[in-house]
Structures are given as C-alpha cells and as structure tokens.
Amino acid sequence: MVTQTGKAVLKRLASGQKPNRGAPTVADCPAGGTGAAAGGWDTANNRNAAITSINAVIAQLRAIGIIN
C-alpha cells in the first residue's frame, strides 16, 4: 500500500523536484577483501565491476535526492 509520504515523493520526482522528506543516508559499497572469494564473487574482476556498478547507482540516487 502506498503511503502519503510515498505519494508526495513520487509527485515531487514526477515534477522534476527532489524529494524533501527525510532521505536515508547510504554508505558506498566497500571495496575490500582479497582474492576472488572476497565477498563471494567468482572473480576479483567481477567483484570490482559489481562494486563500481553499485556505487554508480548509489551516486545517481544521491543526485536525485532519494538518498543522502
């Protein structure tokens, strides 16, 4: 079920405005560990690619005001 807060945020986004409600703060995905098994990825390259992609999504969400 959609809440009044959710409806207000969607209306602001649809009109090109940033949400003005308490956006959660989200930390970047950590780039840690060693070897292919760090974080459960099959290769270190796939792990690094996933971290890069996740952080890009987080940056976009911050840019439009959905998260801090």
N, C-alpha and C positions, 0 to 999 in steps of 0.2 A: 504494500500500500504506500502511496506517495504521501509524504508529509508536507505541511505548509512550507517548511523550510526548504525542502527539496524543490517544490514548485517555484518558490521565489528565486532560488539559484538558477533553475532552468530558464526562467523568464529573463533574468539578467544576462545569462550566456547567449540566449537567442537574440537579444537586442545588441549584442556586442560589448556588453559591460562585464567587468569582472565581478564575481560573487563578493558580497560584502559581509557574509556570515563567517563565523569562526572556522577558517580553513585549517585542517590538521597540518602539523609540521611533520614532514617525512624526510628521513636521512637518505643520503645517496647509498646505493648498493656498495658494500665494502669490496675492495679489491685485495683480498688477502689469500693466504694459503700458498702451498707449493705443490707442484706436480699436477698431473691430470686429475687425480682423485679429489683435490681440494674443492669442496662444495658439491661433490657428487657429479661433476661434469665428466664426459668421456674423454675429452682432451683439454689441455690448457688453452688452446686457441678457441675452442667453443665456450669455455668458461669466460675468457676475456671478452669475446663477442657478446655474450649474454649480459655481462656487467655493463658494457658500453651501451647496449640497447636499452637496458632497464634504466640506466642513468639518463639517457636521452628522453625517455618517456617521462621520467620524474621532472626533468627540466622543462618540458612542454607544459606539464600540469602546473608547475610553479608559474610559468609565464602567463598562463590564462587565469591564474588566481584560484585554482581548485585546491591546491595545497600550498603550504608555506615552506 
